[in-house]
Amino acid sequence: MIHLVTEIVRLLLIVMIAIYTYDSFKALRSNTSPEEANLLYFKQTILLYMTIFCSSLVLYLHTNDQRVIIITAAESVLFALAMLIYKNVYQYANKPLVNNMCMLLAISIMILTRLRIEHAIRQLFMTAAALLVTCIIPLMIEKLRLWKKLTFLYAAVGIVALAAVAVLGRETYGAKINIKVGPVLLQPSEFVKILLVFFIASMLYARTDFRQVVITGIITALMVLILVASKDLGSAFIFFITYLVMVYVSTQRPVYLLAGVGMMVLAAVAGYFMFAHVRVRVLAWQDPLSVVNDQGYQICQSLFAIGTGGWFGSGLYQGMPEKIPVVTTDFVFSAISEELGALFALSMIFICISNFLMFFNIAMQIRDQFYKLIALGLGTVYGIQVFTTLGGVTKFIPSTGVTLPLVSYGGSSILSTMMLFAIIQGLYKRAFSEGDLHEKKQKKRKRA
């Protein structure tokens, strides 16, 4: 009986997330009427809760653990609260973005419950705390006028935070990425990447001459070098790409982009010769089977899991994802692919892509250059992090140890990503309050 339910739910989950993903792209259309949009959001909400309840049924049947019921009830209430906050407190909230955030978090809780229920409980607590912290951010972004004036404060806080990790942080898998503050383990680079976006935007929104670009580049390079010294090369890559994209969009000069790509190639070669753990990861990327019992074990287990799952997956509790090292953080995508299937995993990727497109769509509709650059920069951070994570677990690029936003286990990652989403919501709300989007919506309604 349990096996039958598992098989039915496995197929149901694929169908539901496929429909949800299709709707998330429909939500990007600019000619959708308010009635159609509300129906779309309601449909997404139903699919979200059906996904939660169906997966929880299988999780409970396999474990007979009462904590699964508590987790299901808690996350259902939490997501309902998130939707109510953004619907009632923020009149012009981007509802598809809220739904996508909740769906990715639901997938995270589901796979963590399957892998390590203690991690799922902690993730749920961290998500609740992050919601409480971030729910006021959209209001702060809209009302406060000081964001453009804190240019060098962003840089100073970012540099000090990264330097503290380089000096005091503890080493994990060859890199210093965490620092312990009392009982809490923090990863400052997750938050500094947001400060970096605000710093670059405040430097370049008014002036884009060569001197301003160079000053911005020097301070960004200092952050990147501190990350390199900490051997946190994944974050260094995200920082550098974000800088390149924002500079290119601000200046519209390809020479900066080409020069940056050239410097990145040289830095990659230098990093290969300077750091032993980089050479290990490159070797594991080039031919993991030749070192399957040593350096290539992690990536091989990841590829085996993805291949074993096939298109439709083996079903929850029917695979062996626990054999993948650091499966709840860096390689959570592999576990999802094995038990829920490539179709489910691809749908999840497309939900991330729809988030990325929403960020850039919002950026294009904002008049103020400062806030436009922030939306663009945060979209770049999000997109590059998703690409880096998925590229590492699928052997497209060497593994960098970067987490999948909203899906991987980790408090710093959850809080920073929810902050990022909240800032985007604030920018969206600000655009409405200033009349940019509101005027366009009114014109479209009159045409209809």
KEFIFI-53688 format. One record per residue (C-alpha): residue number from 0; residue in three letters; x, y, z. Coordinates in Angstrom, 2 decimals, padded with zeros to 5 digits. Each point is the difference from the previous one (the first is absolute). Example, Ala and Ser with C-alpha at 12.3 -4.5 7.8 and 13.67 -1.06 7.14 Angstrom:
REC  num  residuo       px       py       pz
REC    0      Ala   012.30  -004.50   007.80
REC    1      Ser   001.37   003.44  -000.66
This chain:
REC  num  residuo       px       py       pz
REC    0      Met   000.00   000.00   000.00
REC    1      Ile   002.77   002.44   000.94
REC    2      His   001.84  -000.80  -003.21
REC    3      Leu  -003.15   000.69  -002.06
REC    4      Val  -000.58   003.35   001.69
REC    5      Thr   003.66   000.91  -000.55
REC    6      Glu  -000.29  -000.77  -003.74
REC    7      Ile  -003.22   001.98  -000.40
REC    8      Val   001.38   003.00   001.90
REC    9      Arg   003.25  -000.14  -001.99
REC   10      Leu  -001.93   000.50  -003.24
REC   11      Leu  -002.38   002.54   001.55
REC   12      Leu   002.90   002.14   001.20
REC   13      Ile   001.47   000.10  -003.51
REC   14      Val  -003.34   000.99  -001.55
REC   15      Met  -000.72   002.65   002.63
REC   16      Ile   003.39   001.69  -000.17
REC   17      Ala  -000.10  -000.08  -003.82
REC   18      Ile  -003.37   001.81   000.03
REC   19      Tyr   001.26   002.41   002.65
REC   20      Thr   003.12   000.76  -002.06
REC   21      Tyr  -002.07   000.64  -003.12
REC   22      Asp  -002.14   002.43   001.98
REC   23      Ser   003.08   001.76   001.39
REC   24      Phe   001.00   000.88  -003.57
REC   25      Lys  -003.56   001.01  -000.87
REC   26      Ala   000.24   002.46   002.87
REC   27      Leu   002.82   001.77  -001.86
REC   28      Arg  -002.34   001.08  -002.79
REC   29      Ser  -000.74   003.72  -000.02
REC   30      Asn  -003.46  -000.27  -001.56
REC   31      Thr  -001.61  -002.10   002.76
REC   32      Ser  -003.23   001.52   001.34
REC   33      Pro  -000.43   000.40   003.81
REC   34      Glu  -002.63  -002.74   000.04
REC   35      Glu   002.26  -002.41  -001.87
REC   36      Ala   002.91   000.88   002.25
REC   37      Asn  -001.98  -000.63   003.20
REC   38      Leu  -001.20  -003.35  -001.35
REC   39      Leu   003.59  -000.88  -000.86
REC   40      Tyr   001.25   000.85   003.49
REC   41      Phe  -002.82  -001.98   001.61
REC   42      Lys   000.82  -003.01  -002.18
REC   43      Gln   003.68   000.25   000.97
REC   44      Thr  -000.94   000.13   003.68
REC   45      Ile  -002.14  -003.14  -000.31
REC   46      Leu   002.84  -001.82  -001.78
REC   47      Leu   002.44   001.10   002.72
REC   48      Tyr  -002.14  -001.43   002.80
REC   49      Met  -000.77  -003.17  -001.93
REC   50      Thr   003.74  -000.51  -000.44
REC   51      Ile   000.55   000.45   003.74
REC   52      Phe  -002.79  -002.36   001.06
REC   53      Cys   000.72  -002.74  -002.57
REC   54      Ser   003.72  -000.12   000.80
REC   55      Ser  -000.70   000.14   003.75
REC   56      Leu  -002.31  -003.00  -000.31
REC   57      Val   002.81  -002.10  -001.47
REC   58      Leu   002.52   001.31   002.52
REC   59      Tyr  -002.29  -000.91   002.88
REC   60      Leu  -000.87  -003.46  -001.35
REC   61      His   003.69  -000.87  -000.32
REC   62      Thr   001.12   001.37   003.37
REC   63      Asn  -003.12  -000.13   002.20
REC   64      Asp   001.55   003.05   001.65
REC   65      Gln  -002.44   002.45   001.60
REC   66      Arg   002.46   002.80  -000.69
REC   67      Val  -000.89  -000.21  -003.71
REC   68      Ile  -003.57   001.05   000.81
REC   69      Ile   001.25   002.89   002.14
REC   70      Ile   002.38   001.13  -002.77
REC   71      Thr  -002.81  -000.14  -002.58
REC   72      Ala  -002.36   002.05   002.16
REC   73      Ala   002.71   002.51   000.89
REC   74      Glu   001.16   000.62  -003.57
REC   75      Ser  -003.61   000.26  -001.22
REC   76      Val  -000.70   002.72   002.56
REC   77      Leu   003.31   001.72  -000.73
REC   78      Phe  -000.61   000.18  -003.75
REC   79      Ala  -003.58   001.20   000.54
REC   80      Leu   001.40   002.73   002.28
REC   81      Ala   002.57   001.02  -002.62
REC   82      Met  -002.69   000.26  -002.67
REC   83      Leu  -002.30   001.98   002.29
REC   84      Ile   002.77   002.45   000.91
REC   85      Tyr   000.92   000.71  -003.61
REC   86      Lys  -003.65   000.09  -001.12
REC   87      Asn  -001.47   002.19   002.75
REC   88      Val   002.90   002.09   001.28
REC   89      Tyr   001.58   000.67  -003.41
REC   90      Gln  -002.72   000.86  -002.48
REC   91      Tyr   002.21  -000.27  -003.06
REC   92      Ala   002.06  -003.05   000.96
REC   93      Asn   001.17  -002.28  -002.79
REC   94      Lys  -002.12  -003.06   000.83
REC   95      Pro   001.67  -002.46  -002.41
REC   96      Leu   003.32   000.74   001.69
REC   97      Val  -001.51  -000.74   003.41
REC   98      Asn  -001.48  -003.27  -001.30
REC   99      Asn   003.31  -001.05  -001.55
REC  100      Met   001.85   000.74   003.22
REC  101      Cys  -002.46  -002.16   001.96
REC  102      Met   000.15  -002.83  -002.56
REC  103      Leu   003.80  -000.17   000.14
REC  104      Leu  -000.10   000.07   003.80
REC  105      Ala  -002.60  -002.79  -000.04
REC  106      Ile   002.29  -002.12  -002.19
REC  107      Ser   002.82   000.70   002.45
REC  108      Ile  -002.03  -001.10   003.04
REC  109      Met  -001.20  -003.10  -001.86
REC  110      Ile   003.44  -001.27  -001.05
REC  111      Leu   001.60   000.91   003.35
REC  112      Thr  -002.73  -001.92   001.84
REC  113      Arg   000.85  -002.96  -002.20
REC  114      Leu   003.75   000.32   000.59
REC  115      Arg   000.29   001.23   003.61
REC  116      Ile  -003.14   001.05   001.79
REC  117      Glu   001.99   001.99   002.59
REC  118      His   001.31   002.17  -002.84
REC  119      Ala  -003.55   000.51  -001.28
REC  120      Ile  -001.14   001.18   003.44
REC  121      Arg   002.91   002.44   000.26
REC  122      Gln  -000.62   001.20  -003.55
REC  123      Leu  -003.62   000.68   000.89
REC  124      Phe   000.96   002.00   003.07
REC  125      Met   002.57   001.95  -002.02
REC  126      Thr  -002.58   000.71  -002.72
REC  127      Ala  -002.50   001.29   002.59
REC  128      Ala   002.66   002.26   001.52
REC  129      Ala   001.04   001.22  -003.45
REC  130      Leu  -003.62   000.85  -000.86
REC  131      Leu  -000.34   002.07   003.18
REC  132      Val   003.24   001.84  -000.76
REC  133      Thr  -000.62   000.60  -003.69
REC  134      Cys  -003.72   000.86  -000.02
REC  135      Ile   000.79   003.65   000.83
REC  136      Ile   002.72   000.36  -002.67
REC  137      Pro  -002.37   000.94  -002.89
REC  138      Leu  -001.37   002.85   002.12
REC  139      Met   003.52   001.16   000.86
REC  140      Ile   001.06  -000.06  -003.66
REC  141      Glu  -003.03   002.07  -000.99
REC  142      Lys  -000.03   002.57   002.80
REC  143      Leu   003.64   000.63   000.94
REC  144      Arg   001.99   002.38  -002.20
REC  145      Leu   003.46  -000.62   001.39
REC  146      Trp   001.02  -003.04  -002.07
REC  147      Lys   001.89   002.09  -002.55
REC  148      Lys   002.02   001.75   002.70
REC  149      Leu   001.56  -003.03   001.72
REC  150      Thr   002.47  -000.77  -002.78
REC  151      Phe   003.18  -000.57   001.97
REC  152      Leu  -001.83  -001.37   003.03
REC  153      Tyr  -001.10  -002.94  -002.20
REC  154      Ala   003.62  -000.53  -001.02
REC  155      Ala   001.43   000.35   003.51
REC  156      Val  -002.46  -002.42   001.60
REC  157      Gly   000.53  -002.49  -002.81
REC  158      Ile   003.78   000.09   000.18
REC  159      Val   000.07  -000.28   003.81
REC  160      Ala  -002.43  -002.94  -000.03
REC  161      Leu   001.98  -001.90  -002.65
REC  162      Ala   003.31   000.78   001.71
REC  163      Ala  -001.36  -001.32   003.31
REC  164      Val  -000.76  -003.32  -001.67
REC  165      Ala   003.44  -000.12  -001.63
REC  166      Val   001.65   000.49   003.41
REC  167      Leu  -002.38  -001.62   002.46
REC  168      Gly  -002.09  -002.35  -002.13
REC  169      Arg   000.15  -003.76   000.20
REC  170      Glu   001.11  -002.06  -002.98
REC  171      Thr  -002.55  -002.25  -001.73
REC  172      Tyr   001.02  -002.17  -002.97
REC  173      Gly   003.11   002.11  -000.56
REC  174      Ala  -001.68   003.43   000.21
REC  175      Lys  -000.79   002.48   002.75
REC  176      Ile  -003.64   000.97  -000.49
REC  177      Asn  -001.57   000.03   003.49
REC  178      Ile   000.50   001.89   003.22
REC  179      Lys  -001.54  -000.83   003.36
REC  180      Val  -001.79   002.82   001.82
REC  181      Gly  -001.10  -001.41   003.35
REC  182      Pro  -002.11  -003.10  -000.73
REC  183      Val  -000.66   001.11  -003.60
REC  184      Leu   002.10  -001.01  -003.00
REC  185      Leu  -000.06   002.73  -002.66
REC  186      Gln   001.19   000.16  -003.61
REC  187      Pro   000.60   003.75  -000.49
REC  188      Ser   000.65  -000.25  -003.74
REC  189      Glu  -003.71  -000.83  -000.47
REC  190      Phe  -000.90   003.47   001.33
REC  191      Val   002.99   001.91  -001.36
REC  192      Lys  -001.03  -000.83  -003.58
REC  193      Ile  -003.14   002.11   000.63
REC  194      Leu   002.14   002.82   001.42
REC  195      Leu   002.22  -000.26  -003.08
REC  196      Val  -002.99   000.58  -002.28
REC  197      Phe  -001.06   003.07   002.00
REC  198      Phe   003.59   001.31  -000.02
REC  199      Ile   000.45  -000.36  -003.76
REC  200      Ala  -003.42   001.51  -000.70
REC  201      Ser   000.68   003.01   002.23
REC  202      Met   003.37   000.53  -001.72
REC  203      Leu  -001.22  -000.26  -003.57
REC  204      Tyr  -003.57   001.35  -000.05
REC  205      Ala   001.13   003.63  -000.45
REC  206      Arg   003.49  -000.24  -001.50
REC  207      Thr   001.51  -002.64  -002.28
REC  208      Asp   003.29   001.63  -000.97
REC  209      Phe   003.24  -001.97  -000.01
REC  210      Arg   001.09   001.24   003.42
REC  211      Gln  -003.27  -001.07   001.63
REC  212      Val   000.15  -003.42  -001.64
REC  213      Val   003.60  -000.49   001.16
REC  214      Ile  -000.79   000.97   003.62
REC  215      Thr  -002.97  -002.37  -000.01
REC  216      Gly   002.19  -002.72  -001.49
REC  217      Ile   002.76   000.43   002.60
REC  218      Ile  -002.39  -000.37   002.93
REC  219      Thr  -001.74  -002.97  -001.65
REC  220      Ala   003.40  -001.55  -000.73
REC  221      Leu   000.93   000.36   003.68
REC  222      Met  -003.10  -001.97   000.98
REC  223      Val   000.75  -002.64  -002.63
REC  224      Leu   003.62  -000.30   001.16
REC  225      Ile  -001.12  -000.51   003.61
REC  226      Leu  -002.32  -002.77  -001.20
REC  227      Val   002.86  -001.53  -001.98
REC  228      Ala   002.20   000.14   003.10
REC  229      Ser  -002.79  -001.84   001.86
REC  230      Lys  -000.12  -002.46  -002.94
REC  231      Asp  -003.70   000.76  -000.45
REC  232      Leu   000.34   000.02  -003.77
REC  233      Gly  -003.68  -000.58  -000.72
REC  234      Ser  -000.98   003.25   001.72
REC  235      Ala   002.95   001.79  -001.63
REC  236      Phe  -001.33  -001.07  -003.41
REC  237      Ile  -003.50   001.29   000.81
REC  238      Phe   001.38   003.35   001.23
REC  239      Phe   002.15   000.52  -003.08
REC  240      Ile  -002.71  -000.89  -002.54
REC  241      Thr  -002.47   002.28   001.79
REC  242      Tyr   002.48   002.87  -000.24
REC  243      Leu   000.59  -000.63  -003.72
REC  244      Val  -003.70  -000.11  -000.87
REC  245      Met  -000.85   003.15   001.98
REC  246      Val   002.94   001.95  -001.46
REC  247      Tyr  -000.85  -001.05  -003.54
REC  248      Val  -003.68   000.93   000.36
REC  249      Ser   000.92   003.34   001.60
REC  250      Thr   002.62   001.01  -002.55
REC  251      Gln  -001.12  -001.92  -003.13
REC  252      Arg   003.70  -000.41  -000.85
REC  253      Pro   001.00  -003.53  -001.13
REC  254      Val   003.67   000.71   000.74
REC  255      Tyr  -000.68  -000.29   003.76
REC  256      Leu  -001.75  -003.32  -000.51
REC  257      Leu   002.78  -001.41  -002.18
REC  258      Ala   002.70   001.19   002.41
REC  259      Gly  -001.87  -001.55   002.90
REC  260      Val  -000.37  -003.36  -001.75
REC  261      Gly   003.72   000.02  -000.80
REC  262      Met   000.86   000.72   003.64
REC  263      Met  -002.35  -002.77   001.13
REC  264      Val   001.76  -002.52  -002.25
REC  265      Leu   003.40   001.03   001.35
REC  266      Ala  -001.30  -000.19   003.58
REC  267      Ala  -001.38  -003.48  -000.62
REC  268      Val   003.36  -001.21  -001.29
REC  269      Ala   001.79   001.61   002.95
REC  270      Gly  -002.46  -001.57   002.45
REC  271      Tyr   000.66  -003.42  -001.52
REC  272      Phe   003.72   000.24   000.71
REC  273      Met  -000.34   001.75   003.37
REC  274      Phe  -002.54  -002.22   001.77
REC  275      Ala   000.24  -003.77   000.35
REC  276      His  -003.73  -000.45   000.63
REC  277      Val  -000.74   001.80  -003.29
REC  278      Arg   002.21  -002.48  -001.86
REC  279      Val  -001.85  -002.83   001.77
REC  280      Arg  -003.37   001.35  -001.14
REC  281      Val   001.22   000.51  -003.56
REC  282      Leu   001.35  -003.56  -000.09
REC  283      Ala  -003.33  -001.30   001.33
REC  284      Trp  -001.78   002.03  -002.68
REC  285      Gln   002.19  -001.15  -002.89
REC  286      Asp  -000.09  -003.73   000.68
REC  287      Pro  -001.83  -000.89   003.22
REC  288      Leu  -000.04  -003.75  -000.71
REC  289      Ser   003.80  -000.11  -000.01
REC  290      Val  -000.02   001.17   003.64
REC  291      Val  -003.38  -001.42   001.00
REC  292      Asn   001.28  -001.29   003.35
REC  293      Asp   001.56   003.32   000.96
REC  294      Gln  -000.41   003.47  -001.51
REC  295      Gly  -002.68  -001.03  -002.47
REC  296      Tyr  -002.25  -001.85   002.45
REC  297      Gln  -002.33   002.94   000.64
REC  298      Ile  -000.68   000.92  -003.63
REC  299      Cys  -000.26  -003.67  -001.01
REC  300      Gln  -002.65  -000.65   002.66
REC  301      Ser  -001.82   003.10  -001.22
REC  302      Leu   000.02  -001.16  -003.61
REC  303      Phe  -000.98  -003.55   000.99
REC  304      Ala  -002.97   001.38   001.95
REC  305      Ile  -001.17   002.23  -002.87
REC  306      Gly   000.40  -002.85  -002.51
REC  307      Thr  -001.71  -002.55   002.24
REC  308      Gly  -003.06   002.22   000.46
REC  309      Gly  -000.61   000.31  -003.73
REC  310      Trp  -002.87   002.15  -001.25
REC  311      Phe  -002.58  -001.07   002.58
REC  312      Gly   002.09  -000.73   003.11
REC  313      Ser   000.03  -003.00   002.28
REC  314      Gly  -002.47   001.49   002.50
REC  315      Leu   000.50   001.32   003.52
REC  316      Tyr   001.94  -002.49   002.14
REC  317      Gln   000.64  -002.19  -003.05
REC  318      Gly   003.48   001.37  -000.77
REC  319      Met   003.29   000.36   001.86
REC  320      Pro   000.71   003.77   000.01
REC  321      Glu   001.55  -000.24   003.49
REC  322      Lys   003.10  -001.48  -001.67
REC  323      Ile   000.76   003.39  -001.58
REC  324      Pro   002.38   002.08   002.19
REC  325      Val  -001.42   003.35   001.26
REC  326      Val  -003.30  -000.93  -001.66
REC  327      Thr  -002.13   002.43   002.02
REC  328      Thr   002.03   003.04  -001.06
REC  329      Asp   002.15  -000.02  -003.15
REC  330      Phe  -001.51  -003.10  -001.65
REC  331      Val  -003.68   000.23   000.92
REC  332      Phe  -000.89   000.19  -003.70
REC  333      Ser   001.43  -003.49  -000.53
REC  334      Ala  -002.24  -001.42   002.74
REC  335      Ile  -003.04   001.67  -001.54
REC  336      Ser   000.90  -001.37  -003.44
REC  337      Glu   000.45  -003.55   001.29
REC  338      Glu  -003.26  -000.38   001.90
REC  339      Leu  -002.30   002.49  -001.76
REC  340      Gly   001.41  -000.29  -003.52
REC  341      Ala   001.59   002.19  -002.65
REC  342      Leu  -003.39   001.40  -001.05
REC  343      Phe  -000.64   001.24   003.54
REC  344      Ala   003.56   001.33   000.29
REC  345      Leu  -000.22   001.79  -003.36
REC  346      Ser  -003.30   001.57   001.00
REC  347      Met   001.67   001.28   003.17
REC  348      Ile   002.79   001.50  -002.13
REC  349      Phe  -002.57   001.74  -002.19
REC  350      Ile  -001.64   001.45   003.11
REC  351      Cys   003.41   001.48   000.87
REC  352      Ile   000.28   001.32  -003.57
REC  353      Ser  -003.43   001.62   000.26
REC  354      Asn   001.19   001.75   003.19
REC  355      Phe   003.06   001.23  -001.87
REC  356      Leu  -002.17   001.33  -002.85
REC  357      Met  -002.35   001.71   002.47
REC  358      Phe   002.97   001.77   001.60
REC  359      Phe   001.17   001.31  -003.36
REC  360      Asn  -003.53   000.88  -001.07
REC  361      Ile  -000.38   002.11   003.14
REC  362      Ala   003.41   001.60  -000.61
REC  363      Met  -000.99   001.04  -003.52
REC  364      Gln  -003.18   001.70   001.24
REC  365      Ile   001.64   002.14   002.71
REC  366      Arg   000.83   003.58  -000.99
REC  367      Asp   002.46   000.87   002.76
REC  368      Gln   003.43  -001.19  -001.15
REC  369      Phe   001.15  -000.82   003.53
REC  370      Tyr  -002.87  -002.37   000.72
REC  371      Lys   000.14  -001.37  -003.53
REC  372      Leu   003.64  -001.00   000.59
REC  373      Ile  -000.88  -001.60   003.33
REC  374      Ala  -002.70  -002.17  -001.60
REC  375      Leu   002.40  -000.90  -002.79
REC  376      Gly   002.83  -000.80   002.42
REC  377      Leu  -002.14  -002.15   002.29
REC  378      Gly  -001.38  -001.85  -003.01
REC  379      Thr   003.57  -000.67  -001.13
REC  380      Val   001.01  -001.25   003.45
REC  381      Tyr  -002.97  -002.36   000.10
REC  382      Gly   000.48  -001.26  -003.56
REC  383      Ile   003.74  -000.58   000.33
REC  384      Gln  -000.43  -001.83   003.31
REC  385      Val  -002.59  -002.35  -001.49
REC  386      Phe   002.19  -000.61  -003.05
REC  387      Thr   003.13  -000.60   002.10
REC  388      Thr  -001.76  -002.49   002.27
REC  389      Leu  -001.66  -001.98  -002.77
REC  390      Gly   003.12   000.12  -002.17
REC  391      Gly   002.06  -001.51   002.82
REC  392      Val  -002.31  -002.92   000.81
REC  393      Thr  -000.48  -000.93  -003.67
REC  394      Lys   003.72   000.22  -000.89
REC  395      Phe  -000.58   002.91  -002.36
REC  396      Ile   002.54   002.03   001.98
REC  397      Pro   002.28  -000.91   002.93
REC  398      Ser  -001.80  -000.14   003.34
REC  399      Thr   000.22   003.27   001.94
REC  400      Gly  -001.88  -000.80   003.21
REC  401      Val  -002.79   002.52  -000.64
REC  402      Thr  -003.50  -000.77   001.31
REC  403      Leu  -003.23  -000.07  -002.04
REC  404      Pro  -002.05   003.05   001.12
REC  405      Leu  -003.06  -000.83   002.16
REC  406      Val   000.49  -003.75  -000.51
REC  407      Ser   003.31  -000.89   001.66
REC  408      Tyr   000.25  -000.30   003.77
REC  409      Gly   001.52   002.98   001.78
REC  410      Gly  -001.18   002.99   002.03
REC  411      Ser   002.24   002.63  -001.61
REC  412      Ser  -001.02  -001.11  -003.48
REC  413      Ile  -003.72   000.04   000.86
REC  414      Leu   000.11   003.39   001.71
REC  415      Ser   002.12   001.71  -002.68
REC  416      Thr  -002.14  -001.36  -002.86
REC  417      Met  -003.24   001.02   001.71
REC  418      Met   001.54   003.44   000.55
REC  419      Leu   000.80   000.11  -003.71
REC  420      Phe  -003.59  -000.89  -000.91
REC  421      Ala  -001.34   002.56   002.50
REC  422      Ile   002.18   002.76  -001.49
REC  423      Ile  -001.32  -000.86  -003.46
REC  424      Gln  -003.55   000.20   001.39
REC  425      Gly   000.86   003.41   001.45
REC  426      Leu   001.31   001.18  -003.38
REC  427      Tyr  -003.17  -001.30  -001.68
REC  428      Lys  -002.15   001.80   002.55
REC  429      Arg   002.09   003.16  -000.38
REC  430      Ala  -000.47  -000.07  -003.76
REC  431      Phe  -003.77  -000.18   000.51
REC  432      Ser  -000.04   002.80   002.57
REC  433      Glu   001.99   002.23  -002.37
REC  434      Gly  -002.47  -000.71  -002.78
REC  435      Asp   002.28  -001.95  -002.37
REC  436      Leu  -001.85  -003.30   000.01
REC  437      His  -003.36   001.30   001.20
REC  438      Glu  -000.40   002.24  -003.06
REC  439      Lys   000.88  -002.86  -002.33
REC  440      Lys  -002.50  -002.34   001.70
REC  441      Gln  -002.76   002.61  -000.28
REC  442      Lys   000.69   000.53  -003.71
REC  443      Lys  -000.11  -003.75  -000.67
REC  444      Arg  -003.30  -000.32   001.85
REC  445      Lys  -001.52   002.81  -002.10
REC  446      Arg   001.18  -001.69  -003.21
REC  447      Ala  -001.54  -003.29   001.13
